[in-house]
Amino acid sequence: MPRLITLFVLSGCSFAFVSGPPANYRQVPYFNCTESRVAPVLDTVWTALMALDVLALGVENDADWAKSAGCTAGDPSCPAISRHGAMMLDGALGIAGAAAMLYGYTKTGECRQAKSEVASRQQPYGPMPGSWPPPQGQPYPPQGPSYPPQPGTWPPPQQPTPTQGAPASPPVPPQPAPAP
């Protein structure tokens, strides 16, 4: 019984590890969903293995099935599951893997599309709030109860420009060219 549970869990990685975008992703600035296609790829491999096993069991006869289990055909203690039963089990596990694979590829595709849509809506290279220096044309320093800023705050207060009374530095004389 534990083996059967393990097989069913392995046949649906995407059901366990893939999540699509939330329904309200257009209204939120950030969300988390699964972009990685590792789980659907594992489900694809699982589905292919189960399909190959069903095909292999289909071409095998009952005598060979019993012989591979170390007994003779018709022996009541010979394998716990018949060849036809194994084909049905592998087929069911393959169908579960195919459903998980379809779910995984669909949800990861929706996630990638949703994240691309949200990224295209956002201002691509705009300034971050509190960025330094402030964008041109916007007043700085900010006015309000939190100004002047306390020592050690960011961004630093605006310094006077040279045209506001700071003495201009003397020009640097040109240097002679080096001798050849």
C-alpha positions in Angstrom: 0.0 0.0 0.0 2.8 2.5 0.7 4.2 1.8 -2.7 0.9 2.6 -4.3 0.6 5.9 -2.5 4.2 6.8 -3.5 3.4 6.0 -7.1 0.3 8.2 -7.1 2.3 11.1 -5.5 5.1 10.7 -8.0 2.6 10.8 -10.9 1.4 14.3 -10.1 4.4 16.6 -9.3 2.6 19.6 -10.9 -0.5 19.1 -8.7 1.8 19.4 -5.6 4.4 22.0 -6.7 2.8 24.3 -9.3 0.6 27.3 -8.6 -0.9 29.7 -11.1 -1.3 33.4 -10.7 -4.0 34.7 -8.3 -7.4 35.7 -9.8 -6.8 39.3 -8.9 -3.3 39.6 -10.3 -4.3 42.7 -12.4 -5.1 44.6 -9.3 -2.0 43.8 -7.2 1.5 45.2 -7.9 3.3 41.9 -7.0 2.3 38.2 -6.7 4.0 34.9 -6.5 3.3 31.9 -8.8 5.3 29.1 -10.4 7.2 30.0 -13.6 9.6 27.0 -13.5 8.6 24.1 -15.7 10.6 21.5 -13.8 7.5 19.8 -12.3 5.6 19.5 -15.7 8.8 18.2 -17.3 9.0 15.5 -14.6 5.4 14.7 -15.2 6.1 14.4 -18.9 8.9 12.0 -18.2 6.7 10.0 -15.9 3.9 9.8 -18.4 6.3 8.6 -21.1 7.7 5.9 -18.8 4.2 4.7 -17.9 3.2 4.6 -21.6 6.3 2.6 -22.5 5.7 0.2 -19.6 2.1 -0.4 -20.8 3.5 -1.1 -24.3 6.1 -3.4 -22.9 3.5 -5.3 -20.9 1.2 -5.5 -23.9 3.8 -7.3 -26.0 4.8 -9.7 -23.2 2.8 -12.9 -22.6 1.5 -14.3 -19.3 4.2 -17.0 -19.2 7.0 -14.4 -19.5 5.3 -12.2 -16.9 5.2 -15.1 -14.5 8.7 -16.2 -15.3 10.0 -12.7 -14.6 8.4 -13.0 -11.1 10.2 -16.4 -10.5 7.1 -18.7 -10.8 5.1 -20.5 -13.4 1.9 -19.3 -15.1 -1.3 -20.3 -13.2 0.5 -20.5 -9.9 -1.8 -18.9 -7.3 1.1 -17.4 -5.4 2.6 -16.0 -8.6 2.8 -12.3 -8.8 0.4 -10.4 -6.6 -0.9 -8.6 -9.7 -1.6 -10.0 -13.1 0.0 -8.6 -16.3 -3.4 -7.1 -17.3 -3.7 -5.6 -13.8 -0.2 -4.1 -14.1 -1.2 -2.6 -17.5 -4.3 -1.1 -16.0 -2.3 0.3 -13.0 0.4 1.7 -15.3 -2.2 3.2 -17.6 -4.0 4.9 -14.7 -0.7 6.3 -13.4 0.2 7.5 -16.9 -3.2 9.2 -17.2 -2.6 10.9 -13.8 0.8 12.0 -15.0 -0.7 13.4 -18.2 -3.3 15.3 -16.3 -0.6 16.7 -14.0 1.6 17.5 -17.0 -1.3 19.4 -18.7 -2.1 21.3 -15.4 1.6 22.2 -14.9 2.2 23.5 -18.4 -1.1 25.5 -18.3 -0.5 27.1 -14.9 3.2 27.9 -15.6 2.2 29.5 -18.9 -0.5 31.5 -17.2 2.0 32.6 -14.5 4.6 33.7 -17.1 1.9 35.6 -19.1 0.6 37.3 -16.0 4.0 38.3 -14.8 4.8 39.7 -18.2 1.6 41.7 -18.3 2.3 43.2 -14.8 5.9 44.0 -15.8 4.7 45.8 -19.0 2.3 47.9 -16.9 5.0 49.2 -14.6 7.1 52.2 -15.5 10.2 50.6 -16.9 13.0 52.9 -15.8 11.2 55.4 -13.5 12.7 56.7 -10.3 12.2 54.7 -7.1 10.6 56.6 -4.3 13.2 58.3 -2.2 15.9 57.8 -4.9 18.8 60.2 -5.2 19.2 62.6 -6.9 15.6 63.6 -7.3 14.2 63.6 -10.8 14.5 66.9 -12.7 11.5 69.3 -12.4 10.3 68.0 -9.1 10.8 70.1 -6.0 13.4 69.1 -3.5 13.9 69.3 -0.6 10.6 68.1 0.5 8.5 70.4 2.6 6.6 69.3 5.6 6.9 68.4 9.3 9.7 65.9 8.7 12.0 68.6 7.2 14.7 69.4 7.9 16.0 65.9 8.1 17.7 64.6 11.2 21.4 63.8 11.1 22.1 60.5 9.4 18.9 60.5 7.3 18.6 59.7 3.7 18.5 61.5 1.3 20.9 64.1 2.5 19.8 67.7 2.6 20.4 69.8 -0.5 23.8 71.6 -0.5 24.2 75.2 -1.8 25.4 75.4 -5.4 28.4 77.5 -6.4 26.1 80.3 -7.7 24.5 80.7 -4.3 27.5 82.4 -2.6 30.2 79.7 -2.5 33.5 81.1 -3.8 34.6 79.8 -7.1 37.8 77.8 -7.2 40.7 79.3 -9.3 41.2 77.8 -12.7 43.8 75.1 -13.0 46.7 76.3 -15.3 47.4 74.1 -18.3 50.3 71.6 -18.0 53.2 71.7 -20.5 53.3 68.9 -23.0 55.9 66.2 -22.2 59.2 66.4 -24.1 59.8 63.8 -26.8 
